[in-house]
């Protein structure tokens, strides 16, 4: 989907900025997800005790 948009609608500058933005957000999301998993693990450990 992203590739199609890139080739048709966006000029080069916008394209690269948009791509960078997406990559940064994916990194953030991965970070958040891993934090949430750790938090759930901690809660589970506490329950078990």
N, CA, C and O atoms as a GROMACS GRO file, in nm:
protein
  196
    1UNK      N    1   0.083  -0.120   0.000
    1UNK     CA    2   0.000   0.000   0.000
    1UNK      C    3   0.086   0.125   0.000
    1UNK      O    4   0.065   0.217  -0.079
    2UNK      N    5   0.184   0.127   0.089
    2UNK     CA    6   0.270   0.244   0.101
    2UNK      C    7   0.348   0.268  -0.028
    2UNK      O    8   0.366   0.382  -0.070
    3UNK      N    9   0.394   0.161  -0.091
    3UNK     CA   10   0.473   0.174  -0.214
    3UNK      C   11   0.390   0.237  -0.326
    3UNK      O   12   0.438   0.322  -0.401
    4UNK      N   13   0.265   0.192  -0.336
    4UNK     CA   14   0.177   0.248  -0.439
    4UNK      C   15   0.160   0.399  -0.420
    4UNK      O   16   0.177   0.477  -0.514
    5UNK      N   17   0.128   0.439  -0.298
    5UNK     CA   18   0.113   0.580  -0.268
    5UNK      C   19   0.239   0.657  -0.306
    5UNK      O   20   0.234   0.762  -0.370
    6UNK      N   21   0.351   0.602  -0.264
    6UNK     CA   22   0.480   0.667  -0.288
    6UNK      C   23   0.500   0.694  -0.437
    6UNK      O   24   0.531   0.807  -0.476
    7UNK      N   25   0.482   0.594  -0.518
    7UNK     CA   26   0.515   0.608  -0.660
    7UNK      C   27   0.417   0.702  -0.730
    7UNK      O   28   0.457   0.778  -0.818
    8UNK      N   29   0.291   0.699  -0.692
    8UNK     CA   30   0.193   0.780  -0.765
    8UNK      C   31   0.186   0.923  -0.712
    8UNK      O   32   0.205   1.018  -0.788
    9UNK      N   33   0.159   0.941  -0.583
    9UNK     CA   34   0.111   1.071  -0.537
    9UNK      C   35   0.220   1.162  -0.480
    9UNK      O   36   0.211   1.284  -0.496
   10UNK      N   37   0.320   1.107  -0.416
   10UNK     CA   38   0.410   1.194  -0.340
   10UNK      C   39   0.536   1.229  -0.418
   10UNK      O   40   0.599   1.142  -0.476
   11UNK      N   41   0.572   1.357  -0.418
   11UNK     CA   42   0.704   1.397  -0.468
   11UNK      C   43   0.814   1.349  -0.374
   11UNK      O   44   0.788   1.306  -0.262
   12UNK      N   45   0.938   1.358  -0.422
   12UNK     CA   46   1.049   1.293  -0.351
   12UNK      C   47   1.064   1.338  -0.207
   12UNK      O   48   1.082   1.256  -0.117
   13UNK      N   49   1.056   1.469  -0.184
   13UNK     CA   50   1.083   1.522  -0.050
   13UNK      C   51   0.979   1.472   0.049
   13UNK      O   52   1.011   1.416   0.153
   14UNK      N   53   0.855   1.492   0.014
   14UNK     CA   54   0.745   1.447   0.099
   14UNK      C   55   0.757   1.298   0.125
   14UNK      O   56   0.742   1.250   0.237
   15UNK      N   57   0.786   1.226   0.017
   15UNK     CA   58   0.800   1.082   0.022
   15UNK      C   59   0.902   1.041   0.129
   15UNK      O   60   0.872   0.956   0.213
   16UNK      N   61   1.020   1.099   0.125
   16UNK     CA   62   1.124   1.058   0.219
   16UNK      C   63   1.087   1.098   0.362
   16UNK      O   64   1.111   1.022   0.456
   17UNK      N   65   1.030   1.218   0.378
   17UNK     CA   66   0.989   1.261   0.513
   17UNK      C   67   0.883   1.167   0.568
   17UNK      O   68   0.889   1.125   0.684
   18UNK      N   69   0.785   1.136   0.484
   18UNK     CA   70   0.676   1.048   0.526
   18UNK      C   71   0.730   0.910   0.565
   18UNK      O   72   0.688   0.852   0.665
   19UNK      N   73   0.822   0.862   0.485
   19UNK     CA   74   0.881   0.731   0.512
   19UNK      C   75   0.955   0.732   0.645
   19UNK      O   76   0.943   0.640   0.725
   20UNK      N   77   1.033   0.839   0.667
   20UNK     CA   78   1.106   0.852   0.793
   20UNK      C   79   1.008   0.852   0.910
   20UNK      O   80   1.028   0.784   1.010
   21UNK      N   81   0.901   0.931   0.896
   21UNK     CA   82   0.799   0.941   1.000
   21UNK      C   83   0.743   0.803   1.033
   21UNK      O   84   0.731   0.766   1.150
   22UNK      N   85   0.708   0.728   0.929
   22UNK     CA   86   0.654   0.593   0.949
   22UNK      C   87   0.754   0.504   1.024
   22UNK      O   88   0.717   0.433   1.117
   23UNK      N   89   0.880   0.509   0.982
   23UNK     CA   90   0.980   0.425   1.047
   23UNK      C   91   0.994   0.460   1.195
   23UNK      O   92   1.000   0.372   1.280
   24UNK      N   93   0.999   0.591   1.225
   24UNK     CA   94   1.011   0.632   1.365
   24UNK      C   95   0.892   0.582   1.446
   24UNK      O   96   0.909   0.532   1.557
   25UNK      N   97   0.773   0.596   1.390
   25UNK     CA   98   0.654   0.552   1.462
   25UNK      C   99   0.655   0.401   1.485
   25UNK      O  100   0.614   0.354   1.591
   26UNK      N  101   0.701   0.326   1.384
   26UNK     CA  102   0.709   0.180   1.403
   26UNK      C  103   0.804   0.147   1.517
   26UNK      O  104   0.775   0.059   1.599
   27UNK      N  105   0.917   0.217   1.523
   27UNK     CA  106   1.011   0.192   1.632
   27UNK      C  107   0.944   0.223   1.766
   27UNK      O  108   0.955   0.145   1.861
   28UNK      N  109   0.876   0.336   1.773
   28UNK     CA  110   0.808   0.371   1.897
   28UNK      C  111   0.707   0.265   1.935
   28UNK      O  112   0.701   0.222   2.051
   29UNK      N  113   0.628   0.222   1.838
   29UNK     CA  114   0.526   0.121   1.867
   29UNK      C  115   0.590  -0.008   1.919
   29UNK      O  116   0.541  -0.067   2.015
   30UNK      N  117   0.698  -0.050   1.856
   30UNK     CA  118   0.766  -0.172   1.903
   30UNK      C  119   0.810  -0.154   2.047
   30UNK      O  120   0.796  -0.244   2.130
   31UNK      N  121   0.865  -0.037   2.076
   31UNK     CA  122   0.912  -0.008   2.211
   31UNK      C  123   0.796  -0.015   2.310
   31UNK      O  124   0.806  -0.080   2.415
   32UNK      N  125   0.685   0.052   2.275
   32UNK     CA  126   0.568   0.052   2.362
   32UNK      C  127   0.517  -0.090   2.383
   32UNK      O  128   0.488  -0.131   2.496
   33UNK      N  129   0.507  -0.166   2.274
   33UNK     CA  130   0.456  -0.302   2.284
   33UNK      C  131   0.544  -0.386   2.376
   33UNK      O  132   0.493  -0.461   2.459
   34UNK      N  133   0.676  -0.372   2.362
   34UNK     CA  134   0.764  -0.452   2.447
   34UNK      C  135   0.748  -0.410   2.592
   34UNK      O  136   0.752  -0.494   2.682
   35UNK      N  137   0.730  -0.279   2.618
   35UNK     CA  138   0.708  -0.232   2.755
   35UNK      C  139   0.580  -0.291   2.813
   35UNK      O  140   0.577  -0.334   2.928
   36UNK      N  141   0.476  -0.292   2.731
   36UNK     CA  142   0.347  -0.347   2.777
   36UNK      C  143   0.364  -0.494   2.811
   36UNK      O  144   0.312  -0.541   2.912
   37UNK      N  145   0.436  -0.567   2.726
   37UNK     CA  146   0.457  -0.710   2.753
   37UNK      C  147   0.531  -0.729   2.884
   37UNK      O  148   0.494  -0.814   2.965
   38UNK      N  149   0.635  -0.650   2.906
   38UNK     CA  150   0.711  -0.660   3.030
   38UNK      C  151   0.620  -0.632   3.150
   38UNK      O  152   0.626  -0.701   3.251
   39UNK      N  153   0.537  -0.528   3.136
   39UNK     CA  154   0.446  -0.491   3.244
   39UNK      C  155   0.351  -0.606   3.275
   39UNK      O  156   0.330  -0.639   3.392
   40UNK      N  157   0.294  -0.667   3.171
   40UNK     CA  158   0.204  -0.780   3.192
   40UNK      C  159   0.277  -0.895   3.260
   40UNK      O  160   0.223  -0.960   3.350
   41UNK      N  161   0.401  -0.920   3.217
   41UNK     CA  162   0.479  -1.027   3.279
   41UNK      C  163   0.499  -1.000   3.427
   41UNK      O  164   0.486  -1.091   3.509
   42UNK      N  165   0.530  -0.876   3.460
   42UNK     CA  166   0.551  -0.840   3.600
   42UNK      C  167   0.422  -0.862   3.679
   42UNK      O  168   0.426  -0.920   3.787
   43UNK      N  169   0.309  -0.815   3.625
   43UNK     CA  170   0.181  -0.835   3.694
   43UNK      C  171   0.155  -0.983   3.716
   43UNK      O  172   0.113  -1.024   3.825
   44UNK      N  173   0.180  -1.064   3.614
   44UNK     CA  174   0.157  -1.207   3.626
   44UNK      C  175   0.244  -1.267   3.735
   44UNK      O  176   0.198  -1.350   3.814
   45UNK      N  177   0.369  -1.226   3.739
   45UNK     CA  178   0.460  -1.277   3.842
   45UNK      C  179   0.407  -1.241   3.981
   45UNK      O  180   0.410  -1.323   4.072
   46UNK      N  181   0.360  -1.118   3.995
   46UNK     CA  182   0.308  -1.074   4.124
   46UNK      C  183   0.186  -1.158   4.163
   46UNK      O  184   0.173  -1.198   4.279
   47UNK      N  185   0.099  -1.184   4.069
   47UNK     CA  186  -0.018  -1.266   4.098
   47UNK      C  187   0.022  -1.406   4.145
   47UNK      O  188  -0.036  -1.460   4.238
   48UNK      N  189   0.122  -1.461   4.078
   48UNK     CA  190   0.163  -1.597   4.111
   48UNK      C  191   0.214  -1.603   4.255
   48UNK      O  192   0.184  -1.697   4.329
   49UNK      N  193   0.292  -1.502   4.293
   49UNK     CA  194   0.339  -1.499   4.432
   49UNK      C  195   0.221  -1.483   4.527
   49UNK      O  196   0.240  -1.478   4.649
   0.00000   0.00000   0.00000
